[in-house]
Amino acid sequence: MQDFLICMLTKRELEELAGRWELVKLLDKGMSQRKIAEKLGMSLCKITRGSKELKKANSALKKVLESYL
């Protein structure tokens, strides 16, 4: 998967993806959205989107997160 993403995405897009993955992990650990925004330098809008995705029934993000841990 890593090789595929490296071929498909720019360096900036890979960094963005890594940041979004980090925010999902922090949300799952219970960190507040505001603290995540400060820690990662991201907008609350991106963090809220991640939070909503994690709360969805059958969330793909949650499934990947659970298999990752």
PyMOL Python script that loads the backbone (N, CA, C, O; Angstrom):
from pymol import cmd

cmd.read_pdbstr("""\
ATOM      1  N   MET A   1       0.825  -1.180   0.000  1.00  0.00           N
ATOM      2  CA  MET A   1       0.000   0.000   0.000  1.00  0.00           C
ATOM      3  C   MET A   1       0.878   1.256   0.000  1.00  0.00           C
ATOM      4  O   MET A   1       0.595   2.228  -0.700  1.00  0.00           O
ATOM      5  N   GLN A   2       1.946   1.213   0.797  1.00  0.00           N
ATOM      6  CA  GLN A   2       2.835   2.371   0.879  1.00  0.00           C
ATOM      7  C   GLN A   2       3.420   2.710  -0.490  1.00  0.00           C
ATOM      8  O   GLN A   2       3.431   3.877  -0.884  1.00  0.00           O
ATOM      9  N   ASP A   3       3.900   1.715  -1.210  1.00  0.00           N
ATOM     10  CA  ASP A   3       4.478   1.952  -2.533  1.00  0.00           C
ATOM     11  C   ASP A   3       3.438   2.535  -3.486  1.00  0.00           C
ATOM     12  O   ASP A   3       3.738   3.441  -4.263  1.00  0.00           O
ATOM     13  N   PHE A   4       2.227   2.017  -3.422  1.00  0.00           N
ATOM     14  CA  PHE A   4       1.146   2.524  -4.252  1.00  0.00           C
ATOM     15  C   PHE A   4       0.886   4.000  -3.965  1.00  0.00           C
ATOM     16  O   PHE A   4       0.786   4.806  -4.890  1.00  0.00           O
ATOM     17  N   LEU A   5       0.776   4.354  -2.687  1.00  0.00           N
ATOM     18  CA  LEU A   5       0.500   5.744  -2.331  1.00  0.00           C
ATOM     19  C   LEU A   5       1.640   6.667  -2.739  1.00  0.00           C
ATOM     20  O   LEU A   5       1.401   7.794  -3.172  1.00  0.00           O
ATOM     21  N   ILE A   6       2.861   6.205  -2.606  1.00  0.00           N
ATOM     22  CA  ILE A   6       4.012   7.014  -3.015  1.00  0.00           C
ATOM     23  C   ILE A   6       3.963   7.295  -4.514  1.00  0.00           C
ATOM     24  O   ILE A   6       4.315   8.389  -4.956  1.00  0.00           O
ATOM     25  N   CYS A   7       3.530   6.316  -5.287  1.00  0.00           N
ATOM     26  CA  CYS A   7       3.403   6.508  -6.737  1.00  0.00           C
ATOM     27  C   CYS A   7       2.263   7.451  -7.104  1.00  0.00           C
ATOM     28  O   CYS A   7       2.362   8.210  -8.068  1.00  0.00           O
ATOM     29  N   MET A   8       1.196   7.399  -6.342  1.00  0.00           N
ATOM     30  CA  MET A   8      -0.019   8.135  -6.690  1.00  0.00           C
ATOM     31  C   MET A   8      -0.072   9.569  -6.166  1.00  0.00           C
ATOM     32  O   MET A   8      -0.705  10.430  -6.776  1.00  0.00           O
ATOM     33  N   LEU A   9       0.584   9.824  -5.050  1.00  0.00           N
ATOM     34  CA  LEU A   9       0.424  11.109  -4.377  1.00  0.00           C
ATOM     35  C   LEU A   9       1.716  11.916  -4.394  1.00  0.00           C
ATOM     36  O   LEU A   9       2.816  11.366  -4.452  1.00  0.00           O
ATOM     37  N   THR A  10       1.550  13.234  -4.340  1.00  0.00           N
ATOM     38  CA  THR A  10       2.713  14.107  -4.215  1.00  0.00           C
ATOM     39  C   THR A  10       3.217  14.051  -2.777  1.00  0.00           C
ATOM     40  O   THR A  10       2.545  13.532  -1.887  1.00  0.00           O
ATOM     41  N   LYS A  11       4.404  14.592  -2.571  1.00  0.00           N
ATOM     42  CA  LYS A  11       4.960  14.637  -1.215  1.00  0.00           C
ATOM     43  C   LYS A  11       4.005  15.385  -0.279  1.00  0.00           C
ATOM     44  O   LYS A  11       3.778  14.959   0.853  1.00  0.00           O
ATOM     45  N   ARG A  12       3.459  16.482  -0.752  1.00  0.00           N
ATOM     46  CA  ARG A  12       2.520  17.282   0.050  1.00  0.00           C
ATOM     47  C   ARG A  12       1.271  16.486   0.392  1.00  0.00           C
ATOM     48  O   ARG A  12       0.790  16.539   1.524  1.00  0.00           O
ATOM     49  N   GLU A  13       0.744  15.751  -0.574  1.00  0.00           N
ATOM     50  CA  GLU A  13      -0.444  14.931  -0.331  1.00  0.00           C
ATOM     51  C   GLU A  13      -0.150  13.813   0.662  1.00  0.00           C
ATOM     52  O   GLU A  13      -0.992  13.490   1.500  1.00  0.00           O
ATOM     53  N   LEU A  14       1.037  13.224   0.575  1.00  0.00           N
ATOM     54  CA  LEU A  14       1.425  12.193   1.545  1.00  0.00           C
ATOM     55  C   LEU A  14       1.514  12.768   2.952  1.00  0.00           C
ATOM     56  O   LEU A  14       1.094  12.129   3.917  1.00  0.00           O
ATOM     57  N   GLU A  15       2.064  13.977   3.067  1.00  0.00           N
ATOM     58  CA  GLU A  15       2.151  14.632   4.374  1.00  0.00           C
ATOM     59  C   GLU A  15       0.759  14.933   4.921  1.00  0.00           C
ATOM     60  O   GLU A  15       0.505  14.767   6.114  1.00  0.00           O
ATOM     61  N   GLU A  16      -0.133  15.373   4.052  1.00  0.00           N
ATOM     62  CA  GLU A  16      -1.517  15.652   4.454  1.00  0.00           C
ATOM     63  C   GLU A  16      -2.202  14.377   4.944  1.00  0.00           C
ATOM     64  O   GLU A  16      -2.902  14.384   5.957  1.00  0.00           O
ATOM     65  N   LEU A  17      -1.995  13.307   4.224  1.00  0.00           N
ATOM     66  CA  LEU A  17      -2.580  12.023   4.606  1.00  0.00           C
ATOM     67  C   LEU A  17      -2.042  11.552   5.951  1.00  0.00           C
ATOM     68  O   LEU A  17      -2.797  11.067   6.795  1.00  0.00           O
ATOM     69  N   ALA A  18      -0.741  11.698   6.146  1.00  0.00           N
ATOM     70  CA  ALA A  18      -0.129  11.306   7.421  1.00  0.00           C
ATOM     71  C   ALA A  18      -0.691  12.138   8.573  1.00  0.00           C
ATOM     72  O   ALA A  18      -0.936  11.617   9.661  1.00  0.00           O
ATOM     73  N   GLY A  19      -0.891  13.423   8.329  1.00  0.00           N
ATOM     74  CA  GLY A  19      -1.468  14.296   9.354  1.00  0.00           C
ATOM     75  C   GLY A  19      -2.892  13.906   9.704  1.00  0.00           C
ATOM     76  O   GLY A  19      -3.282  13.921  10.872  1.00  0.00           O
ATOM     77  N   ARG A  20      -3.657  13.563   8.699  1.00  0.00           N
ATOM     78  CA  ARG A  20      -5.039  13.147   8.959  1.00  0.00           C
ATOM     79  C   ARG A  20      -5.090  11.832   9.729  1.00  0.00           C
ATOM     80  O   ARG A  20      -5.951  11.639  10.588  1.00  0.00           O
ATOM     81  N   TRP A  21      -4.174  10.941   9.422  1.00  0.00           N
ATOM     82  CA  TRP A  21      -4.103   9.675  10.162  1.00  0.00           C
ATOM     83  C   TRP A  21      -3.750   9.953  11.623  1.00  0.00           C
ATOM     84  O   TRP A  21      -4.313   9.341  12.531  1.00  0.00           O
ATOM     85  N   GLU A  22      -2.826  10.869  11.842  1.00  0.00           N
ATOM     86  CA  GLU A  22      -2.435  11.235  13.207  1.00  0.00           C
ATOM     87  C   GLU A  22      -3.623  11.811  13.964  1.00  0.00           C
ATOM     88  O   GLU A  22      -3.830  11.481  15.132  1.00  0.00           O
ATOM     89  N   LEU A  23      -4.403  12.666  13.316  1.00  0.00           N
ATOM     90  CA  LEU A  23      -5.550  13.259  14.017  1.00  0.00           C
ATOM     91  C   LEU A  23      -6.577  12.203  14.379  1.00  0.00           C
ATOM     92  O   LEU A  23      -7.194  12.280  15.442  1.00  0.00           O
ATOM     93  N   VAL A  24      -6.772  11.214  13.508  1.00  0.00           N
ATOM     94  CA  VAL A  24      -7.712  10.127  13.811  1.00  0.00           C
ATOM     95  C   VAL A  24      -7.240   9.342  15.031  1.00  0.00           C
ATOM     96  O   VAL A  24      -8.045   8.999  15.897  1.00  0.00           O
ATOM     97  N   LYS A  25      -5.948   9.058  15.102  1.00  0.00           N
ATOM     98  CA  LYS A  25      -5.419   8.327  16.256  1.00  0.00           C
ATOM     99  C   LYS A  25      -5.589   9.132  17.540  1.00  0.00           C
ATOM    100  O   LYS A  25      -5.930   8.572  18.582  1.00  0.00           O
ATOM    101  N   LEU A  26      -5.356  10.435  17.473  1.00  0.00           N
ATOM    102  CA  LEU A  26      -5.513  11.276  18.664  1.00  0.00           C
ATOM    103  C   LEU A  26      -6.971  11.378  19.095  1.00  0.00           C
ATOM    104  O   LEU A  26      -7.270  11.363  20.289  1.00  0.00           O
ATOM    105  N   LEU A  27      -7.873  11.482  18.131  1.00  0.00           N
ATOM    106  CA  LEU A  27      -9.302  11.483  18.460  1.00  0.00           C
ATOM    107  C   LEU A  27      -9.692  10.193  19.162  1.00  0.00           C
ATOM    108  O   LEU A  27     -10.428  10.207  20.148  1.00  0.00           O
ATOM    109  N   ASP A  28      -9.196   9.088  18.647  1.00  0.00           N
ATOM    110  CA  ASP A  28      -9.517   7.784  19.230  1.00  0.00           C
ATOM    111  C   ASP A  28      -8.995   7.660  20.657  1.00  0.00           C
ATOM    112  O   ASP A  28      -9.588   6.962  21.480  1.00  0.00           O
ATOM    113  N   LYS A  29      -7.886   8.335  20.949  1.00  0.00           N
ATOM    114  CA  LYS A  29      -7.325   8.321  22.304  1.00  0.00           C
ATOM    115  C   LYS A  29      -8.074   9.256  23.251  1.00  0.00           C
ATOM    116  O   LYS A  29      -7.826   9.260  24.457  1.00  0.00           O
ATOM    117  N   GLY A  30      -9.004  10.059  22.687  1.00  0.00           N
ATOM    118  CA  GLY A  30      -9.809  10.929  23.528  1.00  0.00           C
ATOM    119  C   GLY A  30      -9.314  12.365  23.636  1.00  0.00           C
ATOM    120  O   GLY A  30      -9.851  13.138  24.431  1.00  0.00           O
ATOM    121  N   MET A  31      -8.311  12.739  22.861  1.00  0.00           N
ATOM    122  CA  MET A  31      -7.819  14.120  22.910  1.00  0.00           C
ATOM    123  C   MET A  31      -8.879  15.051  22.327  1.00  0.00           C
ATOM    124  O   MET A  31      -9.551  14.703  21.356  1.00  0.00           O
ATOM    125  N   SER A  32      -9.025  16.222  22.914  1.00  0.00           N
ATOM    126  CA  SER A  32     -10.025  17.173  22.444  1.00  0.00           C
ATOM    127  C   SER A  32      -9.635  17.719  21.068  1.00  0.00           C
ATOM    128  O   SER A  32      -8.460  17.774  20.705  1.00  0.00           O
ATOM    129  N   GLN A  33     -10.653  18.117  20.324  1.00  0.00           N
ATOM    130  CA  GLN A  33     -10.417  18.662  18.990  1.00  0.00           C
ATOM    131  C   GLN A  33      -9.543  19.915  19.036  1.00  0.00           C
ATOM    132  O   GLN A  33      -8.688  20.110  18.173  1.00  0.00           O
ATOM    133  N   ARG A  34      -9.753  20.739  20.014  1.00  0.00           N
ATOM    134  CA  ARG A  34      -8.949  21.971  20.127  1.00  0.00           C
ATOM    135  C   ARG A  34      -7.475  21.660  20.400  1.00  0.00           C
ATOM    136  O   ARG A  34      -6.584  22.303  19.847  1.00  0.00           O
ATOM    137  N   LYS A  35      -7.234  20.676  21.252  1.00  0.00           N
ATOM    138  CA  LYS A  35      -5.835  20.296  21.541  1.00  0.00           C
ATOM    139  C   LYS A  35      -5.172  19.690  20.300  1.00  0.00           C
ATOM    140  O   LYS A  35      -3.995  19.932  20.031  1.00  0.00           O
ATOM    141  N   ILE A  36      -5.938  18.907  19.556  1.00  0.00           N
ATOM    142  CA  ILE A  36      -5.401  18.335  18.317  1.00  0.00           C
ATOM    143  C   ILE A  36      -5.065  19.447  17.331  1.00  0.00           C
ATOM    144  O   ILE A  36      -4.022  19.411  16.678  1.00  0.00           O
ATOM    145  N   ALA A  37      -5.950  20.432  17.225  1.00  0.00           N
ATOM    146  CA  ALA A  37      -5.714  21.569  16.322  1.00  0.00           C
ATOM    147  C   ALA A  37      -4.418  22.282  16.688  1.00  0.00           C
ATOM    148  O   ALA A  37      -3.625  22.636  15.816  1.00  0.00           O
ATOM    149  N   GLU A  38      -4.212  22.488  17.977  1.00  0.00           N
ATOM    150  CA  GLU A  38      -2.981  23.146  18.439  1.00  0.00           C
ATOM    151  C   GLU A  38      -1.758  22.273  18.166  1.00  0.00           C
ATOM    152  O   GLU A  38      -0.744  22.755  17.660  1.00  0.00           O
ATOM    153  N   LYS A  39      -1.857  20.997  18.500  1.00  0.00           N
ATOM    154  CA  LYS A  39      -0.726  20.081  18.367  1.00  0.00           C
ATOM    155  C   LYS A  39      -0.302  19.892  16.910  1.00  0.00           C
ATOM    156  O   LYS A  39       0.889  19.880  16.601  1.00  0.00           O
ATOM    157  N   LEU A  40      -1.284  19.745  16.017  1.00  0.00           N
ATOM    158  CA  LEU A  40      -0.985  19.426  14.629  1.00  0.00           C
ATOM    159  C   LEU A  40      -1.041  20.641  13.698  1.00  0.00           C
ATOM    160  O   LEU A  40      -0.673  20.547  12.527  1.00  0.00           O
ATOM    161  N   GLY A  41      -1.500  21.776  14.220  1.00  0.00           N
ATOM    162  CA  GLY A  41      -1.618  22.963  13.379  1.00  0.00           C
ATOM    163  C   GLY A  41      -2.651  22.804  12.279  1.00  0.00           C
ATOM    164  O   GLY A  41      -2.460  23.274  11.158  1.00  0.00           O
ATOM    165  N   MET A  42      -3.749  22.136  12.611  1.00  0.00           N
ATOM    166  CA  MET A  42      -4.821  21.887  11.640  1.00  0.00           C
ATOM    167  C   MET A  42      -6.059  22.673  12.002  1.00  0.00           C
ATOM    168  O   MET A  42      -6.236  23.109  13.139  1.00  0.00           O
ATOM    169  N   SER A  43      -6.907  22.844  11.012  1.00  0.00           N
ATOM    170  CA  SER A  43      -8.170  23.537  11.246  1.00  0.00           C
ATOM    171  C   SER A  43      -9.129  22.616  11.997  1.00  0.00           C
ATOM    172  O   SER A  43      -9.073  21.393  11.872  1.00  0.00           O
ATOM    173  N   LEU A  44      -9.997  23.229  12.767  1.00  0.00           N
ATOM    174  CA  LEU A  44     -11.021  22.455  13.469  1.00  0.00           C
ATOM    175  C   LEU A  44     -11.953  21.771  12.477  1.00  0.00           C
ATOM    176  O   LEU A  44     -12.518  20.721  12.785  1.00  0.00           O
ATOM    177  N   CYS A  45     -12.119  22.345  11.306  1.00  0.00           N
ATOM    178  CA  CYS A  45     -12.980  21.759  10.274  1.00  0.00           C
ATOM    179  C   CYS A  45     -12.479  20.363   9.887  1.00  0.00           C
ATOM    180  O   CYS A  45     -13.275  19.427   9.808  1.00  0.00           O
ATOM    181  N   LYS A  46     -11.190  20.212   9.647  1.00  0.00           N
ATOM    182  CA  LYS A  46     -10.622  18.900   9.295  1.00  0.00           C
ATOM    183  C   LYS A  46     -10.780  17.916  10.439  1.00  0.00           C
ATOM    184  O   LYS A  46     -11.096  16.745  10.229  1.00  0.00           O
ATOM    185  N   ILE A  47     -10.562  18.396  11.630  1.00  0.00           N
ATOM    186  CA  ILE A  47     -10.640  17.520  12.798  1.00  0.00           C
ATOM    187  C   ILE A  47     -12.076  17.092  13.047  1.00  0.00           C
ATOM    188  O   ILE A  47     -12.330  15.934  13.381  1.00  0.00           O
ATOM    189  N   THR A  48     -13.013  18.011  12.889  1.00  0.00           N
ATOM    190  CA  THR A  48     -14.428  17.681  13.055  1.00  0.00           C
ATOM    191  C   THR A  48     -14.858  16.649  12.024  1.00  0.00           C
ATOM    192  O   THR A  48     -15.620  15.736  12.339  1.00  0.00           O
ATOM    193  N   ARG A  49     -14.378  16.787  10.803  1.00  0.00           N
ATOM    194  CA  ARG A  49     -14.701  15.810   9.761  1.00  0.00           C
ATOM    195  C   ARG A  49     -14.202  14.424  10.163  1.00  0.00           C
ATOM    196  O   ARG A  49     -14.924  13.437  10.019  1.00  0.00           O
ATOM    197  N   GLY A  50     -12.979  14.351  10.663  1.00  0.00           N
ATOM    198  CA  GLY A  50     -12.446  13.073  11.120  1.00  0.00           C
ATOM    199  C   GLY A  50     -13.270  12.491  12.255  1.00  0.00           C
ATOM    200  O   GLY A  50     -13.528  11.288  12.297  1.00  0.00           O
ATOM    201  N   SER A  51     -13.680  13.352  13.169  1.00  0.00           N
ATOM    202  CA  SER A  51     -14.489  12.910  14.298  1.00  0.00           C
ATOM    203  C   SER A  51     -15.831  12.349  13.831  1.00  0.00           C
ATOM    204  O   SER A  51     -16.282  11.313  14.318  1.00  0.00           O
ATOM    205  N   LYS A  52     -16.460  13.037  12.890  1.00  0.00           N
ATOM    206  CA  LYS A  52     -17.744  12.561  12.355  1.00  0.00           C
ATOM    207  C   LYS A  52     -17.586  11.224  11.646  1.00  0.00           C
ATOM    208  O   LYS A  52     -18.443  10.348  11.766  1.00  0.00           O
ATOM    209  N   GLU A  53     -16.502  11.067  10.912  1.00  0.00           N
ATOM    210  CA  GLU A  53     -16.260   9.810  10.209  1.00  0.00           C
ATOM    211  C   GLU A  53     -16.072   8.659  11.192  1.00  0.00           C
ATOM    212  O   GLU A  53     -16.553   7.552  10.949  1.00  0.00           O
ATOM    213  N   LEU A  54     -15.383   8.908  12.288  1.00  0.00           N
ATOM    214  CA  LEU A  54     -15.175   7.858  13.292  1.00  0.00           C
ATOM    215  C   LEU A  54     -16.476   7.437  13.965  1.00  0.00           C
ATOM    216  O   LEU A  54     -16.614   6.293  14.396  1.00  0.00           O
ATOM    217  N   LYS A  55     -17.427   8.361  14.054  1.00  0.00           N
ATOM    218  CA  LYS A  55     -18.689   8.084  14.742  1.00  0.00           C
ATOM    219  C   LYS A  55     -19.728   7.402  13.863  1.00  0.00           C
ATOM    220  O   LYS A  55     -20.743   6.923  14.369  1.00  0.00           O
ATOM    221  N   LYS A  56     -19.489   7.350  12.554  1.00  0.00           N
ATOM    222  CA  LYS A  56     -20.446   6.727  11.643  1.00  0.00           C
ATOM    223  C   LYS A  56     -20.532   5.228  11.889  1.00  0.00           C
ATOM    224  O   LYS A  56     -19.553   4.574  12.249  1.00  0.00           O
ATOM    225  N   ALA A  57     -21.739   4.706  11.683  1.00  0.00           N
ATOM    226  CA  ALA A  57     -21.909   3.253  11.754  1.00  0.00           C
ATOM    227  C   ALA A  57     -21.081   2.629  10.641  1.00  0.00           C
ATOM    228  O   ALA A  57     -21.068   3.131   9.517  1.00  0.00           O
ATOM    229  N   ASN A  58     -20.402   1.557  10.943  1.00  0.00           N
ATOM    230  CA  ASN A  58     -19.541   0.860   9.967  1.00  0.00           C
ATOM    231  C   ASN A  58     -18.459   1.768   9.385  1.00  0.00           C
ATOM    232  O   ASN A  58     -18.134   1.669   8.202  1.00  0.00           O
ATOM    233  N   SER A  59     -17.914   2.635  10.200  1.00  0.00           N
ATOM    234  CA  SER A  59     -16.882   3.563   9.763  1.00  0.00           C
ATOM    235  C   SER A  59     -15.642   2.830   9.260  1.00  0.00           C
ATOM    236  O   SER A  59     -15.051   2.024   9.978  1.00  0.00           O
ATOM    237  N   ALA A  60     -15.257   3.119   8.019  1.00  0.00           N
ATOM    238  CA  ALA A  60     -14.044   2.521   7.456  1.00  0.00           C
ATOM    239  C   ALA A  60     -12.824   2.974   8.250  1.00  0.00           C
ATOM    240  O   ALA A  60     -11.898   2.195   8.474  1.00  0.00           O
ATOM    241  N   LEU A  61     -12.827   4.240   8.674  1.00  0.00           N
ATOM    242  CA  LEU A  61     -11.710   4.746   9.481  1.00  0.00           C
ATOM    243  C   LEU A  61     -11.571   3.952  10.776  1.00  0.00           C
ATOM    244  O   LEU A  61     -10.467   3.567  11.160  1.00  0.00           O
ATOM    245  N   LYS A  62     -12.679   3.715  11.434  1.00  0.00           N
ATOM    246  CA  LYS A  62     -12.661   2.983  12.702  1.00  0.00           C
ATOM    247  C   LYS A  62     -12.173   1.549  12.489  1.00  0.00           C
ATOM    248  O   LYS A  62     -11.421   1.021  13.308  1.00  0.00           O
ATOM    249  N   LYS A  63     -12.595   0.923  11.402  1.00  0.00           N
ATOM    250  CA  LYS A  63     -12.165  -0.449  11.110  1.00  0.00           C
ATOM    251  C   LYS A  63     -10.656  -0.511  10.906  1.00  0.00           C
ATOM    252  O   LYS A  63      -9.984  -1.393  11.441  1.00  0.00           O
ATOM    253  N   VAL A  64     -10.128   0.438  10.122  1.00  0.00           N
ATOM    254  CA  VAL A  64      -8.692   0.449   9.876  1.00  0.00           C
ATOM    255  C   VAL A  64      -7.944   0.753  11.166  1.00  0.00           C
ATOM    256  O   VAL A  64      -6.915   0.139  11.450  1.00  0.00           O
ATOM    257  N   LEU A  65      -8.451   1.688  11.938  1.00  0.00           N
ATOM    258  CA  LEU A  65      -7.828   2.044  13.198  1.00  0.00           C
ATOM    259  C   LEU A  65      -7.766   0.850  14.141  1.00  0.00           C
ATOM    260  O   LEU A  65      -6.739   0.604  14.774  1.00  0.00           O
ATOM    261  N   GLU A  66      -8.859   0.115  14.232  1.00  0.00           N
ATOM    262  CA  GLU A  66      -8.901  -1.066  15.107  1.00  0.00           C
ATOM    263  C   GLU A  66      -7.943  -2.153  14.630  1.00  0.00           C
ATOM    264  O   GLU A  66      -7.326  -2.838  15.446  1.00  0.00           O
ATOM    265  N   SER A  67      -7.815  -2.313  13.331  1.00  0.00           N
ATOM    266  CA  SER A  67      -6.900  -3.342  12.818  1.00  0.00           C
ATOM    267  C   SER A  67      -5.452  -2.895  12.959  1.00  0.00           C
ATOM    268  O   SER A  67      -4.550  -3.728  13.043  1.00  0.00           O
ATOM    269  N   TYR A  68      -5.225  -1.582  12.985  1.00  0.00           N
ATOM    270  CA  TYR A  68      -3.888  -1.017  13.138  1.00  0.00           C
ATOM    271  C   TYR A  68      -3.378  -1.221  14.556  1.00  0.00           C
ATOM    272  O   TYR A  68      -2.202  -1.515  14.768  1.00  0.00           O
ATOM    273  N   LEU A  69      -4.277  -1.061  15.528  1.00  0.00           N
ATOM    274  CA  LEU A  69      -3.885  -1.183  16.932  1.00  0.00           C
ATOM    275  C   LEU A  69      -3.925  -2.623  17.293  1.00  0.00           C
ATOM    276  O   LEU A  69      -3.632  -2.982  18.434  1.00  0.00           O
TER     277      LEU A  69
END
""", "prot")
cmd.dss("prot")
cmd.show_as("cartoon", "prot")
cmd.util.cbc("prot")
cmd.orient("prot")
